Amino acid sequence: MKNQITKSVIVVLFIITTFFAKSTYGTPIFADDFEADLSLWTGKSGGINHGIIVEDPLRAGNHALTFTALNSAGDIYSSQQFSLVPGQIYRVSFEYLGLAISGSVPGNLGGFAGMSEGLPGRHVWYYGTSNASFAAPVLIDDGQWRTYTFDFVPPIGFPFGGGSGSAVHLMFEDFSGSGGVVGDAYFDNVNLALVPEPISMLLFGTGLVGIAGYVRRKFKG
């Protein structure tokens, strides 16, 4: 009987742990680790882009995205357009490596990440190696892979105003207005996820804890 109680509690605790672990990252909407090809991506007006998958210069056996040309107003866009629901929490994460090579100006190698309504159409840059186009200048060019994550709650018409909501593409580039040269900016492990509301997670977790207590009491007596 004791073993049966223990197993029941373990199962419930496993469900709780799994749920909260998943909630940390959110419900996946889009992901690419650049280990296959660029079939999930397109270029301006649905045409060519300058993205290329190469051997990771720092991590043996891994691959990453870099570019064969500098660009502006976006270079590579997710082929899929994602409809964002106003009021929901979304999480975008990716890895970035700025690795200075001959001709590079350290500290502004040109990696930029953002969202675009079209290809490009109206767009917004979130993270960059400078504050060009109102991007947050937070991407660090120090020769190390770093992970960047930002959460956002789209208001009505996000991020361009008007309407009841917007469908957007993820977009990346090696910015032509930076001090970088071709091949010194890399991206990897791009993810877009829907994040459950904290109150929902709390109620769900509390409910499962209650179930665990009920199971234990039932087997005790």
Buried (B, 14 or more C-beta within 10 A) or exposed (E): EEEEBEEBBEEBEEBBEEBBEBBEEBEEBBEBBBEEEBEBBBBBEEEEBBBBBBEBBEEEEBBBBBBEEBBBBBBBBBBBBBEBEBEBBBBBBBBBBBBBEEEBBEBBBBBBBBBBBBBBBEBBBBBBBBEBBEBBEBBBBEEEBBEBEBEBBBEEBBBBEEEEBBEBBBBBBBBEBBBBBBBBBBBBBBBBBBBBEEEEBEEBBEEBEEBBEEBBEEBEE
